[in-house]
Amino acid sequence: MQIMSLPIALASKSPRRQQLLREAGFRFRVVLPNIEEIYPKDLAPTMVPEYLSDLKAQAALPLIQPDEIILAADSIVLLGHQIFEKPKDRADAVRILQTLSGKTHQVITGVTLRTKAKKISFSGYTDVTMEPLSPTEIDYYIDHYNPYDKAGAYGIQEWIGHCKISNINGSYLNVMGLPVDLVYKELEKFIV
């Protein structure tokens, strides 16, 4: 298939995004643009992931070969109008998990596909219901897993996803960090 052989430059150090692309059969190499992930504070929360993915794609432009397509992504966890990014430290991870405990939140992953001549951005949306977490369960999760590189301080593919997520409406892979189904569809359109 033509899509699977496209030369992709993944502008992300996320091991989960790399794993998902590899498992889906995409051909890619990793490029690491050096940018600060800062967005305007007046930007609507639902627009933040696409804004940041576009920022990463723009910064990756000087790092790609002429035939490569940049794939950049950014995920946030949103509860109401509050964005939960990667926790700064243990106390922040505890605070985030306490806040998400027993509630339904939304995971939004913004994706940008870009070449030197063309660009599109899109987002995947998934609603996730987390059962209540006790303080002991929060401590267990933080002590046994690494929540510090994950938006919302948890990984759906780890203990919390197995034991405390009771409902998902949307793409599971989006919650992991990349809506692979949307990436595939948008790549089909992008190369036309």
C-alpha positions as CSV (number, residue, x, y, z in Angstrom):
1,M,0.0,0.0,0.0
2,Q,1.3,3.4,-0.9
3,I,0.4,5.0,2.4
4,M,2.5,2.5,4.4
5,S,5.6,3.3,2.4
6,L,5.4,7.1,2.8
7,P,8.6,8.6,4.3
8,I,7.4,10.0,7.6
9,A,9.4,12.2,10.0
10,L,7.8,11.8,13.4
11,A,8.4,15.0,15.3
12,S,7.9,13.4,18.7
13,K,10.0,11.7,21.4
14,S,6.9,9.9,22.7
15,P,7.7,6.2,22.9
16,R,3.9,5.5,22.7
17,R,3.6,7.3,19.4
18,Q,6.6,5.5,18.0
19,Q,5.1,2.2,19.1
20,L,1.7,2.9,17.6
21,L,3.2,3.9,14.2
22,R,5.5,0.9,14.2
23,E,2.7,-1.5,15.1
24,A,0.5,0.0,12.3
25,G,3.3,-0.7,9.8
26,F,4.3,2.9,9.0
27,R,7.8,3.7,7.8
28,F,9.2,6.6,9.8
29,R,12.2,8.2,11.5
30,V,12.2,10.4,14.6
31,V,13.2,14.0,14.4
32,L,13.4,16.1,17.6
33,P,12.7,19.8,17.1
34,N,13.8,22.0,19.9
35,I,10.8,24.0,21.0
36,E,9.1,25.3,24.1
37,E,5.5,24.0,24.2
38,I,3.8,27.2,25.1
39,Y,0.4,28.3,23.8
40,P,-1.5,31.6,24.1
41,K,-3.5,31.6,27.4
42,D,-6.6,33.0,25.6
43,L,-6.6,30.1,23.1
44,A,-9.7,27.8,23.5
45,P,-8.6,24.7,25.3
46,T,-9.9,22.4,22.5
47,M,-7.5,24.3,20.1
48,V,-4.4,23.8,22.2
49,P,-3.4,20.4,20.8
50,E,-3.5,21.4,17.2
51,Y,-1.7,24.7,18.0
52,L,1.1,22.7,19.7
53,S,1.3,20.1,17.0
54,D,1.6,22.8,14.4
55,L,4.3,24.5,16.4
56,K,6.3,21.2,16.5
57,A,5.8,20.6,12.8
58,Q,7.0,24.1,12.0
59,A,10.1,23.6,14.1
60,A,10.8,20.2,12.4
61,L,10.8,21.7,8.9
62,P,14.6,22.3,8.8
63,L,15.2,18.7,9.9
64,I,13.4,16.9,7.1
65,Q,14.4,15.5,3.7
66,P,12.6,17.0,0.7
67,D,10.4,13.9,0.2
68,E,9.4,13.5,3.9
69,I,6.1,14.3,5.6
70,I,6.3,15.6,9.1
71,L,3.9,14.0,11.6
72,A,3.7,16.0,14.8
73,A,1.2,15.5,17.6
74,D,0.3,16.8,21.0
75,S,-2.2,15.4,23.5
76,I,-4.1,17.1,26.4
77,V,-6.5,15.9,29.0
78,L,-9.4,18.2,29.4
79,L,-11.9,18.3,32.3
80,G,-14.4,21.1,31.8
81,H,-12.2,24.0,30.7
82,Q,-9.1,22.9,32.7
83,I,-6.2,21.4,30.8
84,F,-4.1,18.7,32.5
85,E,-0.7,18.4,30.9
86,K,2.3,16.3,32.0
87,P,2.7,16.5,35.8
88,K,5.6,18.6,37.0
89,D,6.4,16.3,40.0
90,R,4.8,13.7,42.4
91,A,2.6,16.3,44.1
92,D,1.3,17.5,40.8
93,A,0.6,13.9,39.6
94,V,-1.4,13.2,42.8
95,R,-3.4,16.5,42.4
96,I,-4.2,15.6,38.7
97,L,-5.3,12.0,39.5
98,Q,-7.4,13.2,42.5
99,T,-9.1,15.7,40.2
100,L,-9.8,13.2,37.4
101,S,-10.9,10.5,39.9
102,G,-14.6,9.5,39.5
103,K,-15.1,11.8,36.5
104,T,-15.4,11.7,32.7
105,H,-12.7,13.7,31.0
106,Q,-11.8,14.2,27.4
107,V,-8.5,13.4,25.7
108,I,-7.7,15.5,22.6
109,T,-4.8,14.7,20.4
110,G,-3.9,17.4,17.8
111,V,-2.0,16.2,14.7
112,T,-0.2,18.1,12.0
113,L,1.0,16.7,8.7
114,R,3.4,18.9,6.9
115,T,5.8,19.2,4.0
116,K,7.7,22.2,2.9
117,A,4.7,23.0,0.6
118,K,1.6,21.8,2.3
119,K,0.0,21.4,5.8
120,I,-3.1,20.1,7.5
121,S,-4.0,19.8,11.1
122,F,-6.8,17.8,12.8
123,S,-7.7,16.3,16.2
124,G,-9.0,13.1,17.7
125,Y,-11.4,13.3,20.6
126,T,-12.1,10.6,23.2
127,D,-14.2,10.7,26.3
128,V,-12.8,8.6,29.2
129,T,-14.6,7.7,32.4
130,M,-12.3,7.1,35.4
131,E,-13.7,5.3,38.4
132,P,-12.9,6.8,41.8
133,L,-9.3,6.3,42.9
134,S,-8.4,5.9,46.6
135,P,-5.3,7.7,47.9
136,T,-3.6,4.2,48.2
137,E,-4.4,3.5,44.5
138,I,-3.0,6.8,43.4
139,D,0.2,6.1,45.4
140,Y,0.4,2.6,43.9
141,Y,0.1,3.9,40.4
142,I,2.6,6.7,40.8
143,D,5.1,4.4,42.6
144,H,4.9,1.6,40.0
145,Y,4.4,3.5,36.8
146,N,5.9,6.6,35.2
147,P,3.2,9.2,35.0
148,Y,5.5,12.2,34.5
149,D,5.7,12.0,30.7
150,K,1.9,11.5,30.2
151,A,-0.8,14.2,29.8
152,G,-3.2,13.7,32.7
153,A,-0.6,11.8,34.7
154,Y,-1.7,8.4,33.5
155,G,-1.3,5.9,30.7
156,I,-4.5,4.1,29.4
157,Q,-2.3,1.1,28.6
158,E,-1.2,0.7,32.2
159,W,-2.8,-0.2,35.6
160,I,-5.3,2.7,35.6
161,G,-6.5,1.8,32.1
162,H,-6.8,-1.9,33.0
163,C,-8.4,-1.4,36.5
164,K,-10.0,2.0,36.8
165,I,-11.3,3.1,33.3
166,S,-14.9,2.0,33.0
167,N,-15.9,3.6,29.7
168,I,-14.2,5.0,26.6
169,N,-16.2,6.8,23.9
170,G,-13.8,7.2,20.9
171,S,-10.4,5.9,19.9
172,Y,-8.4,4.0,22.5
173,L,-5.2,4.8,20.5
174,N,-6.0,8.5,20.7
175,V,-5.8,8.2,24.5
176,M,-2.4,6.5,24.1
177,G,-1.3,9.5,22.2
178,L,-2.1,9.1,18.5
179,P,-5.4,8.6,16.7
180,V,-3.8,6.3,14.1
181,D,-7.1,5.7,12.2
182,L,-7.4,9.5,11.6
183,V,-3.7,9.7,10.7
184,Y,-4.2,7.0,8.0
185,K,-7.4,8.7,6.6
186,E,-5.7,12.2,6.5
187,L,-2.5,10.8,4.9
188,E,-4.7,9.4,2.1
189,K,-6.1,12.8,1.5
190,F,-2.8,14.6,2.0
191,I,-0.9,12.8,-0.7
192,V,-3.6,13.3,-3.4
